[in-house]
């Protein structure tokens, strides 16, 4: 009872997972969320699939309904990857928000550690954990992402342009700051790639506050590049 009361006092974290024709990979992502030490989380899954995939996704929804605070959104038509990302953010009314790719994972301590960092540092808008690039089951490399922690917003932007590292897109964000980012579409140099769209979108976030690295070695975001996609 005391644990439940404590959880209610903690800020809720919303996790948004866009997905398309990859129900089997989604199961792994949801299992990593189920295993989080931080329990006050809400999961939104935006589904761009149709046909047989919808049935598979509905089965997954039933599997995780009792173990996660989870909502599946089945789009009547494919709204595209970018709109699916924004759709999930628009649903969020909690203090903190994180996107998670349907083929990626985070370690059990990740959300707890990132929440602690944001609570202690009110001038930080995004906290980024260690990034593990997994090219295969055995070929894995830990990477410390670049962050932008200078007090001066102009210097943060200059550093951001020079370094061109936007790995913090998958960090834990203050929702109010993320929603202030105004770049909502592709432009010609983006070539319709989500990874390239994220870079100009995050300019606004760097201007608003600090992007920091979480030194906790137990908090890791795992980018699985060897999955069948």
MOSULSUL-V493991 format. One record per residue. N is the residue number from 0. RES is the residue in one small letter. PSI is psi in radians with two decimals (999 if undefined). Layout:
N&RES&PSI ; N&RES&PSI
//
This chain:
0&x&-0.75 ; 1&x&-0.65 ; 2&x&-0.74 ; 3&x&-0.71 ; 4&x&-0.67 ; 5&x&-0.75 ; 6&x&-0.64 ; 7&x&-0.45 ; 8&x&-0.31 ; 9&x&2.61 ; 10&x&2.49 ; 11&x&2.41 ; 12&x&2.22 ; 13&x&2.28 ; 14&x&2.13 ; 15&x&2.15 ; 16&x&1.84 ; 17&x&2.46 ; 18&x&2.65 ; 19&x&1.96 ; 20&x&0.59 ; 21&x&0.92 ; 22&x&-0.62 ; 23&x&-0.64 ; 24&x&-0.58 ; 25&x&-0.61 ; 26&x&-0.73 ; 27&x&-0.72 ; 28&x&-0.73 ; 29&x&-0.61 ; 30&x&-0.66 ; 31&x&-0.53 ; 32&x&-0.65 ; 33&x&-0.53 ; 34&x&0.13 ; 35&x&2.45 ; 36&x&-0.47 ; 37&x&2.04 ; 38&x&-0.22 ; 39&x&1.16 ; 40&x&2.69 ; 41&x&2.36 ; 42&x&2.20 ; 43&x&2.23 ; 44&x&2.10 ; 45&x&2.07 ; 46&x&2.11 ; 47&x&0.23 ; 48&x&2.98 ; 49&x&3.01 ; 50&x&-2.43 ; 51&x&-0.58 ; 52&x&-0.61 ; 53&x&-0.76 ; 54&x&-0.71 ; 55&x&-0.72 ; 56&x&-0.64 ; 57&x&-0.60 ; 58&x&-0.71 ; 59&x&-0.69 ; 60&x&-0.75 ; 61&x&-0.62 ; 62&x&-0.72 ; 63&x&-0.03 ; 64&x&-0.65 ; 65&x&-0.27 ; 66&x&-0.21 ; 67&x&2.59 ; 68&x&1.57 ; 69&x&2.49 ; 70&x&2.23 ; 71&x&2.28 ; 72&x&1.97 ; 73&x&1.86 ; 74&x&2.38 ; 75&x&-0.43 ; 76&x&2.86 ; 77&x&1.93 ; 78&x&0.00 ; 79&x&2.73 ; 80&x&-0.82 ; 81&x&-0.81 ; 82&x&-0.52 ; 83&x&-0.71 ; 84&x&-0.86 ; 85&x&-0.63 ; 86&x&-0.82 ; 87&x&-0.71 ; 88&x&-0.70 ; 89&x&-0.51 ; 90&x&-0.32 ; 91&x&2.24 ; 92&x&0.37 ; 93&x&2.96 ; 94&x&-0.62 ; 95&x&2.60 ; 96&x&2.54 ; 97&x&2.35 ; 98&x&2.52 ; 99&x&2.18 ; 100&x&2.59 ; 101&x&-0.17 ; 102&x&0.16 ; 103&x&3.00 ; 104&x&2.86 ; 105&x&2.62 ; 106&x&2.77 ; 107&x&-0.54 ; 108&x&-0.03 ; 109&x&-0.95 ; 110&x&-0.77 ; 111&x&-0.79 ; 112&x&-0.73 ; 113&x&-0.69 ; 114&x&-0.78 ; 115&x&-0.73 ; 116&x&-0.77 ; 117&x&-0.61 ; 118&x&-0.69 ; 119&x&-0.37 ; 120&x&1.63 ; 121&x&-0.26 ; 122&x&0.05 ; 123&x&2.26 ; 124&x&-0.42 ; 125&x&2.37 ; 126&x&2.26 ; 127&x&2.23 ; 128&x&3.12 ; 129&x&2.50 ; 130&x&2.17 ; 131&x&2.06 ; 132&x&1.97 ; 133&x&1.83 ; 134&x&-0.31 ; 135&x&3.12 ; 136&x&-0.48 ; 137&x&-0.37 ; 138&x&1.61 ; 139&x&2.43 ; 140&x&2.22 ; 141&x&2.31 ; 142&x&2.31 ; 143&x&1.97 ; 144&x&2.71 ; 145&x&2.51 ; 146&x&2.98 ; 147&x&1.63 ; 148&x&0.13 ; 149&x&2.57 ; 150&x&-0.56 ; 151&x&2.14 ; 152&x&-0.59 ; 153&x&-0.74 ; 154&x&-0.65 ; 155&x&-0.75 ; 156&x&-0.74 ; 157&x&-0.78 ; 158&x&-0.68 ; 159&x&-0.74 ; 160&x&-0.66 ; 161&x&-0.68 ; 162&x&-0.59 ; 163&x&0.87 ; 164&x&2.00 ; 165&x&0.51 ; 166&x&-0.42 ; 167&x&-0.06 ; 168&x&-0.64 ; 169&x&0.42 ; 170&x&-3.03 ; 171&x&2.17 ; 172&x&2.67 ; 173&x&2.15 ; 174&x&-0.72 ; 175&x&-0.61 ; 176&x&-0.71 ; 177&x&-0.65 ; 178&x&-0.27 ; 179&x&-0.20 ; 180&x&2.21 ; 181&x&-0.15 ; 182&x&1.72 ; 183&x&0.15 ; 184&x&3.05 ; 185&x&2.71 ; 186&x&2.92 ; 187&x&-0.84 ; 188&x&-0.31 ; 189&x&-0.49 ; 190&x&0.60 ; 191&x&0.48 ; 192&x&2.26 ; 193&x&-0.73 ; 194&x&-0.62 ; 195&x&-0.57 ; 196&x&-0.67 ; 197&x&-0.58 ; 198&x&-0.95 ; 199&x&-0.53 ; 200&x&-0.66 ; 201&x&-0.10 ; 202&x&-0.82 ; 203&x&-0.67 ; 204&x&-0.72 ; 205&x&-0.63 ; 206&x&-0.58 ; 207&x&-0.52 ; 208&x&-3.04 ; 209&x&2.49 ; 210&x&2.01 ; 211&x&2.75 ; 212&x&2.35 ; 213&x&2.08 ; 214&x&-0.07 ; 215&x&2.03 ; 216&x&-0.26 ; 217&x&-0.18 ; 218&x&1.89 ; 219&x&2.36 ; 220&x&2.21 ; 221&x&1.99 ; 222&x&1.81 ; 223&x&1.89 ; 224&x&0.07 ; 225&x&0.02 ; 226&x&2.71 ; 227&x&2.01 ; 228&x&999
//
